Amino acid sequence: MSMNNKIIVICGPTASGKTSIAIGLANLIGAEIISADSMQIYKELNIGTAKPTKEELAKANHHLIDIVSIASGPFSVAKYVKQAEECAREILQRGKRVIVCGGTGLYIDHFLNGTDFAECESDPAYREKLEGLPGERLHQMLAEIDAESAGAIHQNNKKRLVRALEIYKTTGKTKSELDRLSKAKAPERDFVKIALNYSERSELYGKIDRRVDQMMADGLLCEAKTLCEAGHEARLRQIGAIGYVELTEYFSGLCGLEEAVEKIKQHTRNYAKRQLTWFSKDKKTIWIEPGGDCLKNCMAKIEP
């Protein structure tokens, strides 16, 4: 594979500045950006997902943002990988380079590993039955058949628990077994993965808190209310949309607005911790501190 075909990944925790770095790189090396964000795929989720602004989108071509409606049902990792592969192929055919930018580690890793999801059929009726069970029960069920996957999925992440159980039901193989088989069959892509890190964690948490305050000032409350009034409250909870779920609690009278905003900040900080843990598991990840020389340092890693 030639150097120009090497996939460049810009990842890291939420609010770390991935978008601006990716856009800067895209303009320097002639690249287009494939988003790897499991919430920015939804057309209706705008303010709370920190989508690139119109000005940012105008600076570089972006893909896989606003591609489905929140009412369209589950959007699987398999669907993401398929569409990301199509985008990458088309970008390379145009003589451009590919940058994958986002914080959804599951999307990024399966795309880079070329995971084959052909065997993973769906069972809507079984999935619906599972979705009616509490996360603790789902986690227990998964632990009984696939301890490895259960150890990697939190009991509050019902979406991933349901999918892992559905995979076993439809294929007779555990998710962890299929992941190993897929990696054995598919050669890894040629890529460089750069993650943005904050040695001073308080700096990142401060950025997260300020971003949430800005989202509220930009109209997140109104956006969430409009979605709930349109009948999407259950779907927001199902996909675990931070920023929206907490406000549904406010609308339901379960907490005050100030408490809801504090929950958004706390849940976002917790999510950032999980993202950092996820990306640190890949020993190939190159960590770079954000700051004045960040773009220059990224370029040095891409073009040694």
C-alpha positions as CSV (number, residue, x, y, z in Angstrom):
1,M,0.0,0.0,0.0
2,S,1.4,3.4,-0.9
3,M,2.0,6.2,1.6
4,N,-0.9,8.2,0.2
5,N,-3.2,5.3,1.0
6,K,-2.3,5.3,4.7
7,I,-5.4,6.0,6.8
8,I,-4.8,8.8,9.3
9,V,-6.9,8.6,12.5
10,I,-7.4,11.6,14.8
11,C,-9.1,10.3,18.0
12,G,-9.3,11.1,21.7
13,P,-11.8,12.2,24.3
14,T,-14.8,14.5,23.7
15,A,-14.0,18.2,23.7
16,S,-10.3,17.6,23.1
17,G,-10.1,19.5,19.8
18,K,-10.2,16.6,17.3
19,T,-12.2,18.5,14.7
20,S,-9.9,21.5,14.3
21,I,-6.8,19.3,14.1
22,A,-8.4,17.1,11.5
23,I,-9.5,20.1,9.4
24,G,-6.0,21.6,9.6
25,L,-4.4,18.3,8.5
26,A,-6.9,17.9,5.7
27,N,-5.9,21.2,4.2
28,L,-2.2,20.6,4.6
29,I,-2.1,17.1,3.0
30,G,-5.2,17.2,0.6
31,A,-7.5,14.9,2.6
32,E,-11.2,14.4,3.2
33,I,-12.6,13.5,6.7
34,I,-14.7,10.5,7.6
35,S,-16.5,11.1,10.9
36,A,-16.3,8.3,13.5
37,D,-18.9,9.6,16.0
38,S,-21.9,7.4,16.9
39,M,-24.1,10.5,17.7
40,Q,-23.2,12.8,14.8
41,I,-24.7,10.3,12.4
42,Y,-28.2,11.4,13.4
43,K,-29.7,14.3,11.5
44,E,-31.7,15.6,14.4
45,L,-28.9,15.7,17.0
46,N,-27.0,18.9,16.5
47,I,-26.1,21.1,19.4
48,G,-25.7,18.2,21.9
49,T,-23.3,16.3,19.7
50,A,-20.9,19.2,18.9
51,K,-21.2,18.7,15.2
52,P,-18.7,20.6,13.1
53,T,-20.1,24.1,12.3
54,K,-21.0,25.2,8.8
55,E,-17.8,27.2,8.7
56,E,-15.8,24.1,9.7
57,L,-17.6,21.9,7.2
58,A,-16.8,24.4,4.5
59,K,-13.1,24.1,5.2
60,A,-12.9,20.4,4.4
61,N,-15.1,17.7,3.0
62,H,-16.8,15.6,5.7
63,H,-18.5,12.3,5.4
64,L,-20.9,10.2,7.6
65,I,-22.4,13.1,9.4
66,D,-26.2,13.5,9.3
67,I,-26.7,10.2,7.4
68,V,-29.7,8.8,9.3
69,S,-32.8,9.9,11.2
70,I,-33.1,9.1,14.9
71,A,-36.5,7.5,14.0
72,S,-34.8,5.0,11.7
73,G,-33.9,2.4,14.3
74,P,-30.6,1.1,15.5
75,F,-27.5,2.0,13.5
76,S,-25.0,-0.9,13.9
77,V,-21.2,-0.9,13.8
78,A,-21.6,-3.1,10.7
79,K,-23.4,-0.4,8.9
80,Y,-20.8,2.2,9.9
81,V,-17.9,0.0,8.7
82,K,-19.6,-0.7,5.4
83,Q,-20.3,3.0,4.7
84,A,-16.9,4.1,6.0
85,E,-15.2,1.6,3.6
86,E,-17.2,3.0,0.7
87,C,-16.3,6.5,1.6
88,A,-12.6,5.7,1.9
89,R,-12.6,3.9,-1.4
90,E,-14.2,6.9,-3.2
91,I,-11.9,9.4,-1.5
92,L,-8.8,7.5,-2.6
93,Q,-10.1,7.2,-6.1
94,R,-10.3,11.0,-6.2
95,G,-6.6,11.1,-5.4
96,K,-7.3,12.4,-1.9
97,R,-6.1,11.1,1.4
98,V,-8.3,9.8,4.2
99,I,-8.6,11.1,7.7
100,V,-10.9,9.3,10.2
101,C,-11.8,11.7,13.0
102,G,-13.9,10.9,16.1
103,G,-14.2,9.5,19.5
104,T,-16.2,6.3,19.0
105,G,-13.4,3.7,19.5
106,L,-15.7,0.8,18.5
107,Y,-16.3,2.4,15.0
108,I,-12.6,3.2,14.5
109,D,-11.2,-0.2,15.6
110,H,-13.6,-2.3,13.5
111,F,-13.0,-0.1,10.4
112,L,-9.2,-0.3,10.8
113,N,-9.3,-4.1,11.4
114,G,-11.6,-4.6,8.4
115,T,-14.0,-6.6,10.5
116,D,-16.2,-8.9,8.5
117,F,-19.8,-8.7,9.7
118,A,-21.3,-11.0,7.1
119,E,-22.1,-13.7,9.6
120,C,-23.9,-11.4,12.0
121,E,-27.6,-11.6,11.1
122,S,-30.3,-9.8,13.1
123,D,-33.3,-11.0,15.0
124,P,-35.6,-8.1,15.5
125,A,-38.1,-10.0,17.7
126,Y,-35.4,-11.3,20.0
127,R,-33.8,-7.9,20.1
128,E,-37.0,-6.3,21.1
129,K,-37.5,-8.8,23.9
130,L,-33.9,-8.1,25.2
131,E,-34.5,-4.4,25.1
132,G,-37.3,-4.8,27.7
133,L,-34.9,-6.3,30.2
134,P,-32.8,-4.3,32.7
135,G,-29.1,-3.8,32.0
136,E,-28.0,-5.9,35.0
137,R,-29.9,-8.9,33.7
138,L,-28.6,-8.5,30.2
139,H,-25.0,-8.3,31.6
140,Q,-25.6,-11.5,33.6
141,M,-26.9,-13.3,30.5
142,L,-23.9,-12.3,28.5
143,A,-21.5,-13.3,31.2
144,E,-22.9,-16.8,31.1
145,I,-22.1,-17.3,27.4
146,D,-19.3,-14.8,26.8
147,A,-17.4,-13.7,29.8
148,E,-14.8,-11.8,27.7
149,S,-17.4,-9.6,26.1
150,A,-19.2,-9.1,29.4
151,G,-16.0,-7.9,31.0
152,A,-15.6,-5.3,28.3
153,I,-19.2,-4.0,28.3
154,H,-20.7,-2.0,31.2
155,Q,-24.1,-3.2,32.4
156,N,-25.5,0.3,31.6
157,N,-24.6,0.0,27.9
158,K,-27.7,-1.9,26.9
159,K,-27.2,-1.3,23.2
160,R,-23.9,-3.3,23.1
161,L,-25.2,-5.9,25.5
162,V,-28.3,-6.5,23.4
163,R,-26.1,-6.7,20.2
164,A,-23.7,-9.2,21.8
165,L,-26.6,-11.5,22.8
166,E,-28.2,-11.1,19.5
167,I,-25.0,-12.2,17.7
168,Y,-24.8,-15.4,19.8
169,K,-28.5,-16.1,19.1
170,T,-28.2,-15.8,15.3
171,T,-24.7,-17.2,14.7
172,G,-24.1,-19.7,17.5
173,K,-20.7,-17.9,18.1
174,T,-19.9,-15.4,20.8
175,K,-19.0,-11.8,19.9
176,S,-15.5,-12.2,21.2
177,E,-15.0,-15.4,19.1
178,L,-16.3,-13.6,15.9
179,D,-14.0,-10.7,16.6
180,R,-11.0,-13.0,16.7
181,L,-12.0,-14.8,13.6
182,S,-12.5,-11.6,11.7
183,K,-9.1,-10.2,12.7
184,A,-7.5,-13.4,11.6
185,K,-9.1,-13.3,8.2
186,A,-8.7,-9.6,7.5
187,P,-5.3,-7.9,7.3
188,E,-5.1,-4.6,9.1
189,R,-5.2,-1.4,7.1
190,D,-2.1,0.7,6.8
191,F,-2.8,3.5,9.3
192,V,-1.4,5.9,11.8
193,K,-3.5,6.6,14.9
194,I,-3.0,9.8,16.8
195,A,-4.9,10.5,20.0
196,L,-5.2,13.8,21.7
197,N,-4.3,13.6,25.4
198,Y,-4.3,16.0,28.4
199,S,-1.7,15.3,31.0
200,E,-3.6,17.8,33.2
201,R,-7.0,16.0,33.3
202,S,-8.5,19.1,35.0
203,E,-7.9,21.1,31.8
204,L,-10.0,18.6,29.8
205,Y,-12.7,18.6,32.4
206,G,-12.8,22.4,32.3
207,K,-13.2,22.3,28.6
208,I,-16.1,19.8,28.9
209,D,-17.9,22.0,31.5
210,R,-17.5,25.1,29.4
211,R,-18.7,23.3,26.3
212,V,-21.9,22.1,28.1
213,D,-22.5,25.7,29.2
214,Q,-22.1,26.8,25.6
215,M,-24.5,24.1,24.3
216,M,-27.1,25.3,26.8
217,A,-26.6,28.9,25.6
218,D,-26.9,27.7,22.0
219,G,-30.3,26.2,22.6
220,L,-29.8,22.5,23.7
221,L,-32.8,22.7,26.0
222,C,-35.1,23.7,23.1
223,E,-33.6,21.1,20.8
224,A,-34.1,18.3,23.3
225,K,-37.7,19.5,24.1
226,T,-38.5,19.5,20.4
227,L,-37.2,15.9,20.0
228,C,-39.2,14.7,23.0
229,E,-42.4,16.4,21.8
230,A,-41.9,14.6,18.5
231,G,-42.0,11.3,20.3
232,H,-38.2,10.5,20.4
233,E,-37.7,10.4,24.1
234,A,-37.4,6.6,24.3
235,R,-35.0,6.5,21.3
236,L,-32.8,9.1,22.9
237,R,-32.5,6.9,26.0
238,Q,-31.9,3.8,23.9
239,I,-28.9,5.2,22.1
240,G,-27.6,6.9,25.3
241,A,-27.5,10.4,23.9
242,I,-25.6,12.3,26.6
243,G,-27.1,15.8,27.0
244,Y,-30.5,14.8,25.8
245,V,-31.2,11.9,28.2
246,E,-30.5,14.1,31.2
247,L,-32.8,16.8,29.9
248,T,-35.7,14.3,29.5
249,E,-35.4,13.8,33.2
250,Y,-35.9,17.5,33.7
251,F,-38.9,17.5,31.4
252,S,-40.4,14.6,33.4
253,G,-39.9,16.5,36.7
254,L,-37.4,14.1,38.0
255,C,-34.8,16.9,38.6
256,G,-34.3,20.6,38.3
257,L,-32.7,22.2,35.3
258,E,-29.5,23.1,37.2
259,E,-29.2,19.5,38.4
260,A,-29.8,18.2,34.8
261,V,-27.0,20.4,33.5
262,E,-24.6,19.2,36.2
263,K,-25.5,15.6,35.3
264,I,-24.6,16.3,31.6
265,K,-21.2,17.6,32.7
266,Q,-20.5,14.6,35.0
267,H,-21.7,12.0,32.4
268,T,-19.6,13.7,29.7
269,R,-16.5,13.7,32.0
270,N,-17.2,10.0,32.7
271,Y,-17.5,9.3,29.0
272,A,-14.2,11.1,28.3
273,K,-12.5,8.8,30.9
274,R,-13.9,5.7,29.1
275,Q,-12.6,7.0,25.8
276,L,-9.1,7.6,27.1
277,T,-9.1,4.1,28.6
278,W,-10.3,2.6,25.2
279,F,-7.7,4.3,23.1
280,S,-4.9,3.5,25.6
281,K,-5.5,-0.2,25.0
282,D,-4.1,0.0,21.5
283,K,-0.3,0.1,21.8
284,K,0.0,1.6,18.3
285,T,-1.7,4.8,19.4
286,I,0.5,7.9,19.3
287,W,-0.4,10.3,22.0
288,I,0.0,14.1,21.4
289,E,-0.8,16.9,23.8
290,P,-3.1,19.6,22.3
291,G,-1.6,23.1,22.1
292,G,0.2,25.4,19.8
293,D,2.5,22.8,18.2
294,C,-0.2,20.1,18.0
295,L,-0.7,20.3,14.3
296,K,3.0,20.4,13.6
297,N,3.6,17.4,15.8
298,C,0.8,15.5,14.0
299,M,2.4,16.2,10.7
300,A,5.7,14.9,12.0
301,K,4.1,11.6,12.9
302,I,2.2,11.3,9.6
303,E,5.2,12.3,7.3
304,P,8.3,11.1,9.1
